[in-house]
Amino acid sequence: MNAKLYYKEATPHALNELLLQSSHISANPKLVPSIVWMLNRINAWNEKDNGKSRIHWKRFGNLWGKDYPKVLYALECLSLLKVTRLKLEYHRNNHKCYSYEVTKTAKAALRDTNKEYLYKLLTDPKQRRKTTKSISKRGYNKQHFGDVRDFLKATVDGISFNIGDIDKACDCMDDGKAAFTYSLLISIVKKDYDALDFNAKDGRVWTPYAQLPPEIKAIIKVNGLSLQQVMDIRSCYPSLWAKYVWEKICNCAPAVAEEVERYNKLFLVRENDPKQYLANLLGIDRNAIKEVLIKYFNGHRVSKKERDPFYKFDQYLQATFPLLYATWQQSDIKQTGNNIGKYFETRLMLDGSIYEKAKLLGIVIGYEYDGMSFYSKDKSNCQALISFIEAKSVELLGIKLVFVDKTKFDVSSILKEKIEATIIAEEKQWNNYRKGFFSKYNPSKDWDALNARKAAYIGNQTKRFAMLEKVT
C-alpha cells in the first residue's frame, strides 16, 4: 500500500510507518491527520513548559470520543508519547488531568514531517492552489476585528522567508524546537492558526509570530521589510509590581506611597541597573537574579534554604518594603503575573495608537507581549517610535517604563548563546541529580537509573557540542 494515502498532506513514510505499526491505527487510517495534529500540539506545549505538560484530558478526548483511550494506548505502545495519569489531581469539573510528553522518537519524526509539508506548501503548485482556496473559503481574508488585532493579523499575513535560511537555523535546534518552528511557519502559510483572541487571564493576544524563536524572527521579512530593532520593557513584572500592589490591592493607600516611590526608583530609573544592584546586595550571580525576577512574581515557590536566590530576594523584599509585601501576601500571589499583564502591560503594548504611529513612520511592529520588534527599510525612525511608546506609558500607566534594546542580528550568535545556555542548564541538572542520588537521605540507590540518566546526559551534551561546533 502507498503510505501517502493515509495522510492527506503526504506525511513522510517514516512517520506513517511508525503509526501504522499499531493495528488500531492501521485499521483506522483516517485517524492519522488528527494524531499528527495532536502530537504537534503537545510538542508545542512541551517546548513552552520545558518538559511535560499537564493538559485536561478532554482537550484531545473530544477528537475521538470513546476511541480516545485506544489512540492514547497505541501512541504509548509505539513509544511516541509518554502519559502520566494524575490519580489524585483534578482539573475543572472534577475531570482527571493527564501529563503528556512527546518522546524523542516522535520529535524527530515531527521535525521531518513538518519540514516536508512546509516545502510542499511552498513549492507544489497544486498544494498552493488548494491552500489559497481553503484560506478564501474560511473567509480569512475578510476577517476584521475593529481593534489592535487587525495590526497583529497584518503582521502575520506579511511574513515571508527563505526556506534555506530557515533550514540552516533549524539544523542547530533540538528536534522538538525545530518541529515546533516548522509547525508555526506552516500555520502562517496556511493562515490556520488559532483566532487572535484576548487571553482571559493576562489580556495578551497569542500570535504565531510571537512564538517564533528570535533567530527565526531575525531572518524573516514582514511586508518585504527587514528587522531593524528589538526592544522590550526592562524587567516588566518587577517594574510594575509596586504599582500593581498599590493600585489594585492597597487602593492607593497613602501609607504605602513612600515605599512605592522607593521601589520605583530602583526599577524605573534608566541609569540604575536593578539586576546588578540586587546581585551585589544579595551576594548572588547576576544570571541567578535575572531568573529570580522572571519567575518570582509568577508565583515560584520560595524554599527556606538561606542559599536559595529566591529566598534571599523574598527576604529582601519583605525587609525593605514591608507594607507592600504584607499587603501583597494577603492576595492570590500566584496570579500576580497575570494581573500585571492584564491591568498594565497589555494596556500599553496593545494600545492601537502605537501601531498607528508605527504605520506613519513606515514601521511594522512584531508584537511580543512585553516587547516589540520593528521591521522597516532602515533604523532611522525606530527611536522616534520608542520615544512615543515611553510617552504613552506615562499617559496610560502614570509611570515612565524603561525600554531596553535586545536587537541581535547575527543568527549564529543567537544560536550559540542558546546552545551554551542549554549546556550549562543540563550540567546543573545532572549535578543536582547526582547530589540527590548520593545523598544520605536516599538510602535505596537505583544504579540502573543513575547509569541511564548519565548516558542520556552524555548523549545530550555530545549533541550540543556538535551543534556548537557547527554554529561557530
N, C-alpha and C positions, 0 to 999 in steps of 0.2 A: 504493500500500500504506500501511497505517497503521503508522507507525514505532513506535508504542507497543507493538505486538505483539512487537517484537524485544527488549523488556526487561520482564521480569515485574513490575518495580517502577515502570513508567511513566517511563523516562528522558526528560528533556526532549528535544524534537525536535532542538535544536541539537547535542547530543552524539551522538544517533543518526545524524543526517545526516553528521556528521564520520566516524563509524565506518563507516557504510555506503558511504562513498566507496571503501573498499577492496573489491575484488572477492572477496577471500578471506573477509572478514568477512560481506559481504552474502550470500555463498553458504552461510555457516555462522552464521546469526543467533543461535544459542544460545550462541555464544562471548561475546556482549556482556556479560552479568552478571559473568562471571569477569574480563573485561577491565577493567570498571569497578572491580571489587574490587581488581585488581592496581594500577591507576593510583592508587587511593586509598591503598593500602599504601605505594607508592613515595613518594607525596606526603607521607605522614606521616613517613617516614624522611628525606626531603629537608628537611622543616621542622626535624627534630631535628639533622641534620648541617649545616644552613645551606648546602645546595648538593647536589652529587652524593652518592649513597650507594653504597658497594660492597656488593654482595649476591651470595651464592652463586647461580649460575645455576639450580640445581635448586629454589631457593625458589619459582620460578614455573614452571620447566620441567615439574615434576610435574603441573601443572594440565592441560596439553595433550599431554604426551608428545612424539611426533615432530612434532606440529603447532606446537610452541613457536617454532621459528625463523621460521615463516611469520607467526605472530601478531606476533612482535617486529619483523620486517621491515615488516609492514603499519603498525604504530604509528609506526615511524621515518619511513616514506614519508608518513604523514599529519601529520608534524611534531607528534606528541603526546608523543613520548618520545625522549630522546637516550640512546644506549647506547654506552659505550666498552668495547671488548674489551681486557682487560689481558693481552697476549700472554705476558709473562714472569712474571706473578704468578699464584700458585696458592693455592687455599684447601684445606680439608680433603680428604683422599683424592685429592689431585692433580687436582682439577677446577678449571677456569678460573673466575675471578671476573669479573663484569661490574660496570661502574659505570653506574647508572641515574639519569636526571634527567627529571622531568616538565616539559614546556615550559609557557610562559606561556599558550598556547592551551588546553592540557589543564587547567591550573589553573583558568582562568576557566570552562571547561565543567564541571569537577568541582564548582566552587562552586555553579553553578546547579543541577546535578543533585542534589547533596546537600541543598541548601536546599529544593527542590521535594519531594523524597522525605520530608524531615523534616516538612514541612507536611502531607503526605498521611498520614503515620503518626499525626499528632496530631488531624487533622480528619476524615478519611474513616472513617465507621463500619464499612464493610466491611473496610478495611485494619486497623483497630484490632482487630476480632474475629479476623482472620487472625493478627495478631501475638500476641494473647493465646493462641490455640490453639497457635501454634508454641512459645511460651515454655513452656506446660504440657506439650506433647508431648516437649520436650527434657528435662523433669524439672528445669528450672532452679530452680523454687520449692522443690523438695525437696533441693536441693544443700546439703550440710552438711560443713564441713571439720573441725570439732572443735578449731580453734585461732583465733588472732587474725584469720585471714582471714574468719571469719564476721562480724566487726565491719566489715571493709573492704567486704564484699559488701553488708551492710545499709546502709552509707553510699551506695553507688552506687544501690541499689534505692530509696532515699528521695529521690533528686534530682527536683526539679520546677523548671519555669522558664516564663517568659512569652516566647513566641516573638518578640513585638515588640521586647522588650528585647534579645534575642539578635541580632536583625537590626541594630539600631542599633549594637551593638558590632562586629559583623562588617563593617558598612559602612566602618569605619575600619581594616580589616585588609587586608593583601595578599590576593590571590585564593588563594594556596596555604594561608596560615594560616586563612583563612575556610573553605575547603573542608575542611581538617583538623578545625576546630572543629565544623562541621556533622556530619562523619562520626563524631566522638566522641559527639555527642548522639544520633545515630541508633543507635549501638551501645548506648547507655544505655537508650534507649526500647525497643529490641528485645531487650535482655539477651543479645546475641550476641557480646560481647567475648571475648577470649582468657581461658582459665582463669586463676584467680588463683594462679599457681604462684610458688614462691620461685625467684628467679633464681640459677642455679648460681654465677655469677661474683661477685656482690656481696651476695646474700641479700635483695635488695629484692623487693617484690611490685608488679608493674605493675597499675595500675587505670586505667580511663578518666578517673576523677576527677582523678588526679594529673597527667594530661596536659592537662587543660583550662587555657587561659590564665587568668592572675589576674583579668583584667577580667570573665571569664565566671563564675569562682568567686564574685566579689563580688555577682553579681546572681541566682544560682540560690538555691534553698532546699533544705534537706535535712530531711525529715520535717516540713515546714512551718516550720522554724526558719531564721532569717537568720544570715548571717556576722557574728560579733562580734569575732573576733581571729585574726590570723595570726602565728605565731611559728616561728622556726627556730633551729637550732644556729649560733651565730656562727662563721663560718669553719670549717665542720665538719671537713674533711680536714686542714687545717693544725693545728687544735686537737688532733686525735688522732694526728698524725704521730709525735711523740716517744714516746707510749705504745705505738704500733704497733711502732716500731723496737725499743724496749727489751724489750717482752714477746715479740714474735713472731720477732725476728731475733737480738737480743742475749741472749735467755733471762734477762732481768733481771740482767745483769752489773753488779756493784756499781760498777765503774769508770765506768760511764756514768750512774749515778744523778744525779750532780751536774748534768750537762748537761740531763737530763730535767727536773729541778726548775727550772732557769733558763728553759728553753724554755716550760714550763707557766706560769710567772709572766707571760710575755709574752702568751700567748693565753687563759689561763683565769682571769685576774683581771678582774672586770667593770669596774672603774674604768679599766683600761687600754684604749687604742684601738690595737690592733696594726697596723691598716692605716695610720693616721695616723703612728704611730711609725716604721714602715718607710718610708713615703713621705718623711718628713722626713730620716731617716737616709741613705737611698739617693739622695735628690735626684730623685725621680720623682713624677709625679702620683698622687693617691690612687686615681683610677679605674684607672690603669695597674697599681698594686699589687694592686687588687682582682681584675683579670683574671689577674694572675700567680698569686695564691693559689688561684684557681678551677682553673687549668689545670696549674700546675707539678707538683702531686702526682698528676696523672693521666698523667704521662709526656710532657709537652710538650717538644719538642726545644729545647735551650738552645744558642743560637748563641754565637760567640766575640766578638761585637761588644760593646765596652765600654758602648755607649749602650743596649743592649738591656735592658729591665727584668728579663727572665728571667735574663739573665747576671748582672746586679747582685745579684739575690736569691740566685742559686746561689752566688756568691762569698761573700756574707754568711753563708749557712747553713754553708758549708764552713769559714769562718774562725771563726765564733762557736761552732759545735757540731761540732768536728772528729771526735770519736769516733762520734757519732750518724750524721754524714754518711758517714764512711768505711764504717761497717757497712752502712748503707742501700745504698750504691753496689754492694755485693757481691751484693745481691739483685736480683730482676727488678723494677726500679723502675717499669716500665710497669704493673705490677699493684698498685701502692701504693693507688690509689684504691679499686679493687675489694676489696682485702683489708681496708682500713679500714672499708669499708661492711659487709663480711661479719662481721668479728670484733667491731666496736664499735657502729657507727651503728645497724644493724638490730637488734642485741641490745637496744638501748634503745627505739628508735622503734616496734618491733613487739612490745614486751612487753605481754602481754594485760592485766596488772593496770592499766596506764594507761587502757586503753579501758573496763575495768570501773569504774574510779574516775570517768571522764568520764560514764558512764551514770548513776551515783549522783548526780552533780552536775547532771544534766539537759543535758549537752553531747554533741553528736555530733561525732566527730573526722573531719576530712578528711585522710587520710594523704598526705603529700607528700615521702616519702623522708627528708630531713634536717629536715623541718619539718612543721607541722600547722596546719590551720585549725579553728577552733572555731565550731560552729553551735549557737545556743541562743536562749532568749527574751530574755535580756539578758546583760550582761557581768559580772554580779556574781560568778560562780563561776570565771571564767577564770583569775584569778591563783592561786586555790587549786589548780587543776589544774596550772598551770606549776610551782608550788612542789613539788607531788607528783612531777612529772617530774624536777625538779632533784635531789630526794632520791633518786629511782630511779637517776639517773646515778651518784651516789656509791655506791649499793648494788651496782649491776651492773658498773660500769666502774672504780670506785675513784677517780674524779675528778668534780668538780662542773663540768659544762659550763655555758657562758654562753648563755642564750637571749635572742634579741632580737625585738622587736615589729616585724613587717613589714606591719601592717594598713594597707590602702588601700581606702577605701570608695567614693571618687569615681572612677567608671569613666572619666570624661573625663580626669582627671589621669593615670590609669594609661595610657590610650591615648596621651595627649600625650607622656608620658615615653618610651614605647616608640618612637613615631614620631620624636621628636627624636634618640634614640639611634641609630636606623637611618640618619637623615640624616647624622649625624656619621661613622658607620662607613663609609657608602658614599662620603662625601667623602674619607675617609682612603684607602680602596681605590683611588679614582680618582687621587689624588695620587701614591700609590705606583706605580701603573701608569705614569703619565706620567714619573716619575723614571726608572723602568726603561727606558722606551721611548727617552728622550733620553740615556740613559747611554752613555758611550764604549764600554762592554762590549757594546752592542747595535748592531753596525755595520750589519746588514741591517734597515732600518726598514720595516715593513709599514704604510703610511699608511692604507690602506683599513681595516685592523684598528683602528687608532687612531681613525679617524673613526666607525666603527661603535660602538666602546666609548664614545666621547664622546656620541654620540647616545643610546645606551642609558642612560648616566649622567644626562644632562639630562632624558630622559623620566621616569626613576625619581624624580629629585628633584622635578620638577614635580608628579608624582603625590603624593609625600609631603607637599609643602607644601599641596596641595589638601586632603589628609586632615587636616592640622594645622589648617587654617582651619576645616574642618567641625567638628572636635572643640572648638575654642576658641570 
